[in-house]
Amino acid sequence: MKRFFTPRLLLMTCMALMPVLLHAQGFDKTMPPQDPLMISYFQNRYLANPAMAGADSGLSINVGYRKQWKEVPDAPVTFALTGDYRLGRKMGIGLTVFNDQAGPLKQNRVALTYAYHLRLSEDDNESLHIGLTGAIDNRHIEKRKNMPQDPYVEAFNKKGSEFQADFGIAYTNDKLTLQASLPNITRTFRNSDEVEPRSTPSFFVAASYKLGTKCPQINSIEPLVAFRGVKGYKPVGDVGAKVNFYRNTVNMFAMYHTNNAVSAGVGFQFKNSIEVQASYTSQTSGPKTNVDANFGLGIKIRLFR
């Protein structure tokens, strides 16, 4: 079967887009931005890339939760609920409900995704995935008692909800996963100077490769390298690996982030249907930031496989 798309072409496409992405976000700030939910790297790739909606057969339901700064009042809290389903052999759909709160700053987002999965080989172990998400995003500053009047707060809250669109592309086979996504492509290419209450992601690219082992207790090792941008901040690189043990019932992972943070976690899988993952991220050096000492929890349920 003739291939119209190869991993090399995907990498060339990502490299061609990189100058546009870097120009769009700027680098005038040096403090590291907030990391994404850890489940988006391995457990729930749809959360970071709309192309992965319905990439696996059946229905996948994922819940992600993160609590930060436990000793600080009004600590940031992030919650995400996603569901994605494979329709036939070529189409996938997805739904995302996202909530993020840091003190008086709140974000609510509801998104619908359509993905197309193109087989690149006769044995169905190699595919190209393309996805597009439409979302309604609402960000506002909660008014609290004794809060002084601020024209900025009034103007910001008057913006109300806005429509956003995310685009993603990915290549997968039995071992290799290459992916790239552009969150909120309208704002990225508009190059708007609007002030955001919290930093928003501008691009995400990642590559991982699953290696088999001859050790009966270790099923696979999957190294991963990612590169992501947040508007107004320097890009962040992520390097790590996930190791599966005991017939894929237990996994452990660790990652280093170039914003001087490290993450580690452990996961358990039950009857190939339910997966639970716990993670911890801590900053290793520099001033204390919003990535310091946070705990994450992820639950994945697979149905109708």
N, C-alpha and C positions, 0 to 999 in steps of 0.2 A: 504494500500500500504506500503510495507516494505521500511524503510529508510536506505539508505547506507551512509548518511552523516548527521550529526547533528550539531547544534550550539556548543555543547560541544567539538566535535571533531575538529571543526575549531579553537576554542580557544586553544586547546591542540597543534595543529599544529603551531599556531602563537607563543606560548610559547616555543616550541621546536626550532624554528628558531631564537628566540631573541638573544641567546648567539652568534650565528654566525654573526648576523647583528651588534651587539654592538662591536664585535671584529673587524669587517671590517671597521668601521668608525673611531674609535679612539676618544680620548677626550683631546687632547693636547691644545685646545683653549677654552677660556671661554666666549668670546663675543657672544651674541646671533645671530643666522643666520636669514636670511630673511624669513618671513612667506610666505606660499603659498597664492595664490589668495583666497579670502574669499568665492567665489562662489563654491569652490571645497568641502566645508563642507556640504552644504545642496542643493544648486541650481543645481550644475553640478558635481556630484560625479564621472562621467567618467573622469574628468580632473585629478583626483588623483588616479584612479583605472581603469585599462583597462577592468576589469571584468564587469563594469557597462555599457559598450557600448551596447546599445539596450536592456537594462534591462526593459525599459518602451516601450509600443507599439508605433508604428509610428516613425516619424522622429523628432529629437530634435536638434535644432541649438542654440548654445550658443556663446556669445561674452563676454569676460572679459577684463577689463582695469584697470590699477592701476598707479597712479602718486604719487611719493614720493618727499620729500624735496623740496617743491615748492619754497622756498626762496634761494635754492642753485643752481648755474649753473650746467648743465649736470645732472640734477636729474634723478634717475632711473625711467624708464618707462617700464611697462610690458603689453603685449597684447596677448590674446589667443582667437582663433576661433576653435570651435569644432562642429562636426556634427556626430550623431550616429543614427542608424536605426535598427529596429527589423526585421529580415528576418524569416518569418514563426513563429514557436513557440519556437524554440530552438537556433537560431543563431542571432548574432548581429554583426554589423560592425561599425567602427568609423574612423573619420579623425580628426587630430589635427594640427593646424598651430600655432606656438608659436614664439614670438619675445620678447627679453628682452635686454634692453640697459642701461648701467650705465656709463656715460662719454664715454671714448673711447672703453669700453668693450661691445661687442655685441654677442648675441646668437640668432640663427635662427634654428628652429626645425620643421620638417614635419614628421608626424607619421600616420601609418595605423594600425588599431586594428581589431582583430577577437575575438569574445566572444561566449562561449557556455553556454546556460541557461538550466539547468536540473531541471525539476519539481520534487518536493519531496512529493507532496500531490495530491489527486485526484481533489480537487477543485481549483488547480492552484494558491493558495495563499502563497505557500512556495517553494522557489527555491534556488538552488546552482548555482553560476555564476563563470566561469573561463575565464580569458582573457589574450591575449598575444599581445603585440604591437611591431612592427618593425619601427624604426625611423632613419632618417638621421639628425644628429646634427652638426651644424657648429658654432664654437666659434672663434672669432678673436679680435685682438686689432686694432682699427682703427688708421691709421697713420694720424697725424695732423701737421699743419704747426708749425715750430719751435720745434717739438718734437725731443729730442736728440736720436741718434742711440743707440739701446739697443739690445744686442745679444739675450736676453730672448724673446723680442717681435718678433724678426725675427724667432727664433726657434718655438715659439708658433704658429705663423701664418702659418708656413709651414706644420703643422699637417693637416690642411684642415678639411674636413668633416669626420665624423666617423659614423659607424652603431651602433645603440643601440637597446636593447630589454628590454621591461618592462613586468613584470608578475603580475597578480592580481587575487584574489579570494574573493568571498563574499557570504554571506548567507542572504536571506531576507524573511520576511513574512509580514503580514499585519501591524505589529508594530515594529519588531526588524530588525535592519540592522547591520551585522558584516562584516568587511572587512579588508583585508590586501593586501599590494602591495609592490613590489620590483622594483623601477625604475632602469634602466640601470643595469640589473643583471650581465652582463659580467664584468663590471668594479668593481661592488661590491665584487664579489668573486675572482677577480683577485688580490684585495688588492693592487692596484697600488699606488705608492707614487707620481704620477704626480701632478704638481701644477695646480689648477683650477683658472680661473679668478674670479669666484664667486662660492660659496659653492653649491654642488650638493646634492640632497636628496638621502638617502640610503635605507630608508624603511618608511612605513606608515601603522599604524593599527588604527582602529576606531570602536566604537560601539555606536549605538543610539537606543532609544526606544520611540515610539510615544504613548503618553497617551491621551485618550479622557477625556473630561470634561463634567460636567452637566450644565455648564454656557452657555447659548445660544449665547453669544457674542464671546466666546473662543472655537474654534473648536478642537484644539489639542495643546499639549505641547510636544516637542521632545528634551529631554536632550541628549547630545553627549559628549563622552570622546574620545580623540585621542592621539596618541603617535607617534612621528615622529623623524627621525634621519637625520642629515646632516653630510656628511663626514668631519671629523676634528673638530666637535663641539659636545657639550653635547646634548643629546636628549631633545626634547621639548614636554611638555604635553599641551594639549588643553582641556578645560572644559567649556561647555556652553550649551545653549538651544535656541530653536526656538519656537515661539508661533504664531499660526495661528488664525486670527480673521475673523469674519463676512463672513462666508461661504468660507473661505480660500482666500478671495480677498486681505487681508492685513496680513503681517507677520512682526515680529520683532525678532531680535536675538542679543545675547551678548555672548562673549567668553573671558575667561582669558587664557593667554599663560604663561607658566612657565619661559619664557625669559623676564619676567617683562613687558609684553605688554597686552593691552586689546583691544578688537574689539567690535563694535556694528554696527547694520545696520537695515534697513527697506526695505520691498519689497511690491510690488503691482502686483496682477494678474488680467488680463483682459480676460473674457470669457473663462477661462481655457486654453488659447492658448498662451498668451504673459505674461511673468513675467519680471519685472524690479526690480533690487536690488541695493541699494547703501550702502556702508559700510565705516567705518572710524576706523583706527587702530592707537593707540598712546602708546608710552612707558610710564610706570608709575613711574619708578625709574631707578637709575643707569646712566651711561654715555649715551649720545645720540648715537643712532645706526641707521642702515638702516631700522628699523621697526618703527621709530619715525614719527608720523604724516603723514600717507598716506591715500589717498582716493581711493576707489574702486567702479567700476560700472559693473554690470552684466545684460545682456539681454538674455532671453530664449524664443524661439519660438517653439511651438509644431505643427506639421503638420501630416496629414494622420492618425489620431488616430482611 
